[in-house]
Amino acid sequence: MTAVLGLTSVGVTALAATQPASVTADDANTMPYAVEDLPNGPPPADWAACASGRLCLYTDVGGQGAAQVNGPDAPLQSYSVQWNDQVTSAHNNSPYWACMYEDPYYGGAVQALRPGFKGNLAGADTSAKLNDRVSSHKLAKSMAGCFTGFERCESGSLCLFTEPGGRGEMTTTRGDSAQYGAAINDRVVSVANHTDRHACLYAGANYTGAWNDAGKTYGTYVVLKGDSSVIPQPYAASFTSHKLVTGTSQC
């Protein structure tokens, strides 16, 4: 009877040894397979649904967390406090390029997400990666459209921008200005003239001042009616006043 009990005890012990309840990193050297080949927790959650034609933004990786759903006709030039610097992943389920900007008013670095993009901003195949750094966005018909904001300027307006290509802060006017305020004085680097008159821009207040360019002196920089311009040096970030005229000889 003792021998039978002994055999039974040995058999149970051997069986238990071949079926460990769990595997840890300490078992790696005694197991016939690598620890990294074992399941590592539950599978990731599915992405939240994003309707066709929409840009869906999420505060967590993999389409998780709080969601913001946007259409092509609703760009956001400045995020709310709740969303500023919070976007971590995106599903661009639209036929447009999703233009993500580091600063409000389409300013700062740009991360352009192709149509159909679905992933984390940090892992996107783009030059800029704005994970938790997005402050504004829009949808554009092409990637190039992400690098301009001139379309913001309404018909009949002269629009002054603090960044190239109509990006950054925008000031809109429909008349003359003898002295710019602090928001744009010596800060304008691009202009959209959507008025029916030519825009004469000056270095000084009250339509005065001048620039020296390649040995020549110029008293005004002109943006013709209907034109948009990225201002070159030495004129960029130096305007203080402007007036609108029907002929350039009036500048």
Secondary structure as UniProt FT lines:
FT   HELIX           2..17
FT   HELIX           25..30
FT   HELIX           35..37
FT   TURN            52..53
FT   STRAND          54..60
FT   HELIX           61..63
FT   STRAND          64..70
FT   TURN            72..73
FT   TURN            81..85
FT   STRAND          89..93
FT   STRAND          97..103
FT   TURN            104..106
FT   STRAND          107..113
FT   TURN            115..116
FT   STRAND          118..120
FT   HELIX           121..123
FT   TURN            131..132
FT   STRAND          136..140
FT   HELIX           143..147
FT   HELIX           150..152
FT   TURN            155..156
FT   STRAND          158..163
FT   HELIX           164..166
FT   STRAND          167..173
FT   TURN            182..187
FT   STRAND          190..193
FT   STRAND          198..202
FT   TURN            205..207
FT   STRAND          211..213
FT   TURN            214..215
FT   STRAND          216..218
FT   STRAND          221..223
FT   TURN            225..226
FT   STRAND          228..230
FT   TURN            233..237
FT   STRAND          241..245
FT   HELIX           248..250
//
